[in-house]
Amino acid sequence: MEKQTILCVDDEEIILEALQEQLDSCFDGEYNIETSDSGEDALEYFEELIAEGQQVPVIISDYIMPGMKGDELLKRVHELSPGSLKILLTGQASIEGISNAINNAQLYRYIAKPWDKDDLVLTVKEAIKSFLQEIKIRKQNEELLILNASLEDQVAKRTEELRLANASKDKFFSIIAHDLKSPFNALLGLSEIMIENWEVLPDEDKMEFIKDINESSKSTFNLLKNLLEWTRSQTGRIKVEPDKFYPAEIVDENFKVLRQHAESKKITIENNVDNTFLCYADKNMISTVFRNLISNAIKFTHPDGKIIISSSEKDGFYSFCIKDDGIGMDEETQKELFTLSNKSQRTGTSQESGTGLGLILCKEFVEKNKGGISVSSKMNEGSTFCFTLPKAEE
């Protein structure tokens, strides 16, 4: 560590030599004892030391000097380095000069000439001790501020974790209590009507009931799959197992599963995903993402509507977009789409129900695979959901 400097200022050379000799013999080379014969030169030298990052624990200055007086010098020094201890050394100081140094430079002490060597040395030692103590306190305060900020961050993080945990719990029980229970009530009601009235029901009514049961069963099954996957994700029981795969193939597979729903609403789906795009991610997770986004598009698209699934390449990632011309969303709904706190549940264009859980699952799965997801939408003009995935290395 570079030695600290004690600066002595006086216009009399004999005084400077005495100060240097007494302080050198006292500190035995522990500090640099530097001298200056004018206030202007001393201030310039002090500025250089501070600019170089050197510490000046003590500055001792005469009061009566040609040009800049001692009180003015100490005032300027204080502006540059408030922590440096200032000592005024003179036999002709006025009350005004001492008051100026005390009020504007936080004068540490005034010593009259001729001084007592022991008194001078003790004063300088105590000043240095005070200077070092102040540095120590300042450092401890900085450490405490950093520690306090860290603790506040930890508390805020833990609070947010608890909030999300509570939101997850509330969402879970909401789905169990309502969204999973309601479809079963419909299934039970329809099946009971068929059992009790089978012989008198016309064949066309029977077929309608069977179709309704089938649609409700598929919807409930998809909800249950999402619920189980989300629960596994929340409890840490689902692991990302990335591998190479072609997303175009996954889109085709999911279209086959969802085709009946789309055809029942006479919705056209175009798969324009580039079949040469090779991604590196967890195939099962990404299949869930495509399934949920395509299913949502079908749900909120009007009969005879159109859905386009496209792809593009940028900055080492592939982007996949599911665009529909359905009912769209306002800005407030878009902001809440991927949060558990979202309380709004929208029904589809054919009164399809939903929980919003699928989109939350999409976000988690995409981010677990080092991608991102976004949405753009306008009311009554449709929505576009896009997500990115890493490219597989050739």
C-alpha positions as a printed NumPy array, in Angstrom:
array([[  0.   ,   0.   ,   0.   ],
       [  1.299,   3.476,  -0.959],
       [  2.411,   5.634,   1.979],
       [  0.088,   8.438,   3.021],
       [  1.244,  12.061,   3.003],
       [  1.444,  14.728,   5.706],
       [  1.684,  18.191,   4.141],
       [  3.359,  21.118,   5.952],
       [  2.919,  24.684,   4.646],
       [  4.871,  27.775,   5.79 ],
       [  6.634,  30.666,   4.089],
       [  9.671,  30.321,   6.417],
       [ 12.151,  27.617,   5.407],
       [ 13.435,  27.135,   8.972],
       [  9.884,  26.325,  10.141],
       [  9.399,  23.785,   7.369],
       [ 12.741,  22.114,   8.17 ],
       [ 11.81 ,  21.897,  11.856],
       [  8.384,  20.409,  11.091],
       [  9.835,  17.89 ,   8.652],
       [ 12.611,  16.804,  10.993],
       [ 10.321,  16.417,  14.048],
       [  7.644,  14.486,  12.149],
       [ 10.185,  12.282,  10.309],
       [ 11.828,  11.307,  13.602],
       [  8.429,  10.589,  15.145],
       [  6.943,   8.447,  12.352],
       [ 10.214,   6.9  ,  11.14 ],
       [  9.336,   6.907,   7.441],
       [  5.803,   5.577,   7.934],
       [  4.421,   8.692,   6.204],
       [  5.656,  10.966,   3.437],
       [  6.382,  14.347,   5.06 ],
       [  6.055,  16.928,   2.285],
       [  6.512,  20.718,   2.515],
       [  5.433,  23.8  ,   0.574],
       [  6.375,  27.469,   1.059],
       [  3.117,  29.074,  -0.17 ],
       [ -0.628,  28.491,  -0.055],
       [ -0.912,  28.485,  -3.845],
       [  1.819,  25.859,  -4.323],
       [  0.44 ,  23.768,  -1.468],
       [ -3.076,  23.794,  -2.969],
       [ -1.755,  22.783,  -6.395],
       [  0.282,  19.937,  -4.888],
       [ -2.688,  18.832,  -2.758],
       [ -4.903,  18.705,  -5.848],
       [ -2.309,  16.503,  -7.584],
       [ -2.222,  14.083,  -4.632],
       [ -6.009,  13.801,  -4.53 ],
       [ -6.185,  13.335,  -8.311],
       [ -3.708,  10.464,  -8.019],
       [ -5.88 ,   8.846,  -5.37 ],
       [ -3.424,   9.415,  -2.528],
       [ -4.632,  10.045,   0.988],
       [ -3.558,  13.125,   2.993],
       [ -4.488,  12.495,   6.624],
       [ -3.099,  15.81 ,   7.946],
       [ -2.215,  19.231,   6.571],
       [ -0.412,  21.731,   8.845],
       [ -0.469,  25.329,   7.643],
       [  0.855,  28.682,   8.827],
       [ -1.74 ,  31.453,   8.96 ],
       [  0.152,  34.578,   7.877],
       [  1.705,  33.949,   4.436],
       [  2.157,  36.089,   1.315],
       [ -0.715,  35.553,  -1.12 ],
       [ -3.151,  32.917,   0.09 ],
       [ -3.523,  32.873,   3.879],
       [ -3.681,  29.701,   5.913],
       [ -7.424,  29.84 ,   6.686],
       [ -8.254,  30.232,   2.986],
       [ -5.911,  27.35 ,   2.065],
       [ -7.516,  25.057,   4.629],
       [-10.962,  26.037,   3.377],
       [-10.007,  25.061,  -0.191],
       [ -8.391,  21.831,   1.033],
       [-11.573,  20.978,   2.914],
       [-13.599,  21.334,  -0.274],
       [-11.283,  18.832,  -1.996],
       [-10.918,  16.384,   0.898],
       [-13.316,  16.878,   3.82 ],
       [-11.756,  13.939,   5.664],
       [ -8.254,  15.444,   5.872],
       [ -7.518,  16.919,   9.317],
       [ -6.51 ,  20.597,   9.257],
       [ -4.104,  22.173,  11.805],
       [ -3.44 ,  25.942,  11.884],
       [  0.094,  26.805,  13.131],
       [  0.877,  30.467,  13.807],
       [  1.734,  33.055,  16.368],
       [ -0.219,  35.866,  14.734],
       [ -3.612,  34.395,  13.991],
       [ -6.601,  36.635,  14.373],
       [ -9.874,  35.525,  15.891],
       [-11.441,  36.098,  12.491],
       [ -8.909,  33.796,  10.774],
       [ -9.343,  31.014,  13.315],
       [-13.14 ,  31.361,  13.147],
       [-13.008,  31.188,   9.345],
       [-10.916,  27.994,   9.509],
       [-13.227,  26.448,  12.116],
       [-16.444,  27.316,  10.313],
       [-15.375,  26.655,   6.724],
       [-12.627,  24.042,   7.028],
       [-13.629,  22.148,  10.18 ],
       [-10.306,  23.072,  11.795],
       [ -8.991,  20.17 ,  13.886],
       [ -6.748,  22.289,  16.111],
       [ -4.918,  25.611,  16.394],
       [ -1.298,  25.454,  17.67 ],
       [  0.566,  28.625,  18.598],
       [  4.191,  29.324,  17.697],
       [  6.63 ,  28.515,  19.117],
       [  5.167,  25.061,  19.608],
       [  6.062,  22.298,  21.958],
       [  7.448,  19.337,  20.009],
       [  5.658,  16.719,  22.118],
       [  2.405,  18.632,  21.842],
       [  2.773,  18.878,  18.05 ],
       [  3.628,  15.187,  17.631],
       [  0.761,  14.1  ,  19.905],
       [ -1.665,  16.358,  18.02 ],
       [ -0.609,  14.928,  14.647],
       [ -0.784,  11.35 ,  15.953],
       [ -4.292,  11.914,  17.299],
       [ -5.311,  13.564,  14.029],
       [ -4.037,  10.581,  12.025],
       [ -5.779,   8.204,  14.402],
       [ -9.019,  10.14 ,  13.927],
       [ -8.521,  10.141,  10.141],
       [ -7.993,   6.361,   9.998],
       [-10.91 ,   5.764,  12.347],
       [-13.151,   7.831,  10.098],
       [-12.067,   5.777,   7.074],
       [-12.785,   2.576,   8.986],
       [-16.222,   3.815,  10.024],
       [-16.983,   4.934,   6.471],
       [-15.958,   1.542,   5.115],
       [-18.054,  -0.257,   7.718],
       [-21.017,   1.957,   6.863],
       [-20.592,   1.159,   3.161],
       [-20.427,  -2.553,   3.98 ],
       [-23.547,  -2.207,   6.114],
       [-25.34 ,  -0.406,   3.29 ],
       [-24.362,  -3.168,   0.857],
       [-25.414,  -5.834,   3.363],
       [-28.666,  -4.022,   4.046],
       [-29.371,  -3.698,   0.319],
       [-28.617,  -7.399,  -0.1  ],
       [-30.96 ,  -8.283,   2.753],
       [-33.666,  -6.063,   1.293],
       [-33.223,  -7.778,  -2.071],
       [-33.468, -11.177,  -0.4  ],
       [-36.585, -10.133,   1.508],
       [-38.148,  -8.713,  -1.666],
       [-37.242, -11.868,  -3.593],
       [-38.642, -14.118,  -0.882],
       [-41.785, -12.   ,  -0.646],
       [-42.281, -12.319,  -4.4  ],
       [-41.692, -16.079,  -4.193],
       [-44.324, -16.347,  -1.463],
       [-46.729, -14.197,  -3.475],
       [-46.271, -16.433,  -6.513],
       [-46.609, -19.54 ,  -4.357],
       [-49.896, -18.238,  -2.967],
       [-51.039, -17.292,  -6.454],
       [-50.139, -20.798,  -7.653],
       [-52.066, -22.347,  -4.787],
       [-55.107, -20.135,  -5.44 ],
       [-54.964, -20.919,  -9.161],
       [-54.669, -24.633,  -8.458],
       [-57.698, -24.721,  -6.156],
       [-59.674, -22.501,  -8.529],
       [-59.106, -24.967, -11.359],
       [-59.911, -27.957,  -9.163],
       [-63.017, -26.342,  -7.668],
       [-64.492, -24.884, -10.828],
       [-62.764, -25.438, -14.148],
       [-62.169, -29.141, -13.675],
       [-65.421, -29.798, -11.841],
       [-67.743, -28.056, -14.317],
       [-66.891, -30.242, -17.354],
       [-67.555, -33.374, -15.319],
       [-70.961, -32.012, -14.31 ],
       [-71.727, -31.56 , -18.005],
       [-70.473, -35.058, -18.845],
       [-72.511, -36.616, -16.05 ],
       [-75.612, -34.646, -16.997],
       [-75.461, -35.553, -20.673],
       [-74.728, -39.217, -20.022],
       [-77.587, -39.476, -17.505],
       [-80.031, -37.95 , -19.995],
       [-78.936, -40.513, -22.575],
       [-79.228, -43.421, -20.125],
       [-82.696, -42.409, -18.927],
       [-84.078, -41.496, -22.343],
       [-82.145, -43.675, -24.767],
       [-85.173, -45.445, -26.189],
       [-87.159, -42.279, -26.851],
       [-84.349, -40.005, -28.068],
       [-84.13 , -39.494, -31.824],
       [-80.914, -40.702, -33.41 ],
       [-79.86 , -37.159, -34.34 ],
       [-80.197, -36.073, -30.687],
       [-78.167, -39.055, -29.563],
       [-75.431, -38.141, -32.011],
       [-75.427, -34.524, -30.79 ],
       [-75.136, -35.698, -27.183],
       [-72.275, -38.029, -28.083],
       [-70.471, -35.215, -29.92 ],
       [-70.912, -32.917, -26.91 ],
       [-69.583, -35.593, -24.567],
       [-66.625, -36.178, -26.87 ],
       [-65.763, -32.459, -27.102],
       [-66.143, -31.987, -23.35 ],
       [-63.988, -35.049, -22.666],
       [-61.194, -33.815, -24.945],
       [-61.32 , -30.334, -23.431],
       [-61.196, -31.748, -19.906],
       [-58.38 , -34.108, -20.84 ],
       [-56.312, -31.242, -22.243],
       [-56.956, -29.206, -19.108],
       [-55.93 , -32.137, -16.945],
       [-52.72 , -32.617, -18.957],
       [-51.856, -28.942, -18.55 ],
       [-52.641, -29.093, -14.865],
       [-50.426, -32.123, -14.302],
       [-47.556, -30.659, -16.328],
       [-47.84 , -27.323, -14.52 ],
       [-47.902, -29.044, -11.122],
       [-44.787, -31.037, -12.027],
       [-43.098, -27.826, -13.141],
       [-43.983, -25.994,  -9.909],
       [-42.69 , -28.826,  -7.718],
       [-39.444, -29.185,  -9.645],
       [-40.264, -32.714, -10.819],
       [-40.016, -31.843, -14.491],
       [-36.548, -31.687, -16.041],
       [-35.481, -30.141, -19.308],
       [-34.087, -32.817, -21.634],
       [-32.997, -30.957, -24.786],
       [-32.416, -32.711, -28.085],
       [-32.484, -31.941, -31.803],
       [-35.866, -31.978, -33.553],
       [-37.776, -30.401, -36.447],
       [-40.579, -28.098, -35.173],
       [-42.506, -28.471, -38.452],
       [-43.101, -32.134, -37.559],
       [-44.42 , -31.187, -34.099],
       [-46.852, -28.706, -35.651],
       [-48.175, -31.437, -37.968],
       [-48.597, -33.846, -35.031],
       [-50.53 , -31.293, -32.997],
       [-52.671, -30.312, -35.954],
       [-53.839, -33.931, -36.259],
       [-54.871, -33.864, -32.581],
       [-56.665, -30.504, -32.901],
       [-58.041, -30.933, -36.422],
       [-61.522, -32.018, -35.362],
       [-61.981, -28.875, -33.236],
       [-60.78 , -26.673, -36.115],
       [-62.975, -28.474, -38.67 ],
       [-66.023, -28.178, -36.417],
       [-65.615, -24.378, -36.66 ],
       [-64.583, -24.519, -40.348],
       [-61.258, -22.878, -39.486],
       [-58.379, -23.159, -41.961],
       [-54.891, -23.785, -40.524],
       [-51.759, -23.184, -42.607],
       [-48.484, -24.734, -41.463],
       [-45.795, -22.559, -43.033],
       [-43.026, -23.604, -40.638],
       [-39.779, -24.22 , -42.52 ],
       [-39.231, -27.986, -42.446],
       [-35.437, -27.501, -42.517],
       [-35.354, -25.625, -39.199],
       [-33.644, -27.82 , -36.611],
       [-33.999, -26.753, -32.948],
       [-32.28 , -27.795, -29.757],
       [-34.787, -27.955, -26.908],
       [-37.015, -30.333, -24.946],
       [-39.289, -31.767, -27.628],
       [-42.142, -32.707, -25.273],
       [-42.205, -29.258, -23.681],
       [-42.256, -27.509, -27.05 ],
       [-45.003, -29.845, -28.261],
       [-47.059, -28.664, -25.267],
       [-46.328, -25.056, -26.236],
       [-47.49 , -25.553, -29.837],
       [-50.552, -27.513, -28.692],
       [-51.666, -24.797, -26.292],
       [-51.036, -21.888, -28.667],
       [-52.782, -23.566, -31.622],
       [-55.676, -24.659, -29.384],
       [-56.046, -21.105, -28.087],
       [-56.029, -19.739, -31.634],
       [-58.821, -22.141, -32.611],
       [-60.774, -21.233, -29.48 ],
       [-60.745, -17.481, -30.121],
       [-61.123, -17.569, -33.914],
       [-64.563, -17.147, -35.467],
       [-66.028, -19.908, -37.628],
       [-64.631, -19.777, -41.188],
       [-61.545, -17.993, -39.83 ],
       [-57.907, -18.65 , -40.576],
       [-54.798, -19.506, -38.543],
       [-51.273, -19.227, -39.943],
       [-48.252, -20.827, -38.278],
       [-44.977, -19.377, -39.564],
       [-41.266, -19.354, -38.779],
       [-38.245, -17.116, -39.226],
       [-34.57 , -16.99 , -38.283],
       [-32.65 , -14.293, -36.392],
       [-29.482, -14.016, -34.269],
       [-28.971, -17.727, -33.712],
       [-32.618, -18.36 , -32.804],
       [-35.689, -19.571, -34.648],
       [-38.949, -17.7  , -34.138],
       [-42.368, -19.356, -34.43 ],
       [-45.608, -17.378, -34.693],
       [-49.231, -18.501, -34.441],
       [-51.433, -15.817, -36.007],
       [-55.238, -15.823, -35.981],
       [-57.913, -13.406, -37.204],
       [-60.094, -13.88 , -34.147],
       [-61.522, -11.658, -31.441],
       [-58.181, -10.172, -30.308],
       [-57.389,  -8.556, -26.932],
       [-57.02 ,  -5.131, -25.383],
       [-53.665,  -3.983, -23.92 ],
       [-54.67 ,  -4.692, -20.311],
       [-55.528,  -8.315, -21.119],
       [-52.217,  -8.748, -22.961],
       [-50.258,  -7.515, -19.935],
       [-51.871, -10.114, -17.659],
       [-51.788, -13.096, -20.014],
       [-48.698, -14.804, -18.604],
       [-49.316, -14.113, -14.89 ],
       [-51.016, -16.253, -12.279],
       [-52.698, -13.16 , -10.872],
       [-54.803, -12.893, -14.022],
       [-58.387, -13.283, -12.85 ],
       [-60.125, -12.82 , -16.188],
       [-61.235, -15.965, -17.998],
       [-62.44 , -15.47 , -21.544],
       [-64.713, -17.833, -23.387],
       [-64.055, -18.797, -26.987],
       [-66.125, -17.898, -30.042],
       [-68.094, -21.121, -29.586],
       [-68.325, -20.651, -25.806],
       [-65.229, -22.777, -25.139],
       [-64.01 , -22.388, -21.561],
       [-60.439, -21.749, -20.451],
       [-58.288, -21.088, -17.395],
       [-55.292, -19.23 , -18.845],
       [-53.076, -21.946, -17.376],
       [-51.941, -23.086, -20.81 ],
       [-50.301, -19.733, -21.588],
       [-48.527, -19.664, -18.222],
       [-47.235, -23.154, -18.976],
       [-46.087, -21.994, -22.446],
       [-44.076, -19.161, -20.915],
       [-42.416, -21.448, -18.35 ],
       [-41.543, -24.117, -20.912],
       [-40.178, -21.651, -23.5  ],
       [-38.023, -19.876, -20.916],
       [-36.757, -23.186, -19.518],
       [-35.514, -23.874, -23.047],
       [-33.653, -20.517, -23.271],
       [-36.283, -18.836, -25.435],
       [-38.777, -16.01 , -25.039],
       [-42.481, -15.557, -25.74 ],
       [-44.504, -12.487, -26.713],
       [-47.934, -11.458, -27.956],
       [-49.333,  -8.718, -30.155],
       [-53.046,  -8.202, -30.603],
       [-55.836,  -5.783, -31.491],
       [-59.467,  -6.029, -30.538],
       [-61.554,  -7.717, -33.25 ],
       [-58.506,  -8.098, -35.507],
       [-56.838, -11.18 , -34.065],
       [-53.732, -12.108, -32.097],
       [-50.207, -13.271, -32.851],
       [-48.212, -15.31 , -30.346],
       [-44.503, -15.702, -31.071],
       [-41.792, -17.628, -29.253],
       [-38.122, -18.33 , -29.896],
       [-35.967, -21.444, -29.607],
       [-32.217, -22.004, -29.92 ],
       [-30.926, -23.349, -33.208],
       [-29.333, -26.778, -33.139],
       [-25.671, -26.841, -34.086],
       [-25.002, -28.308, -37.486]])
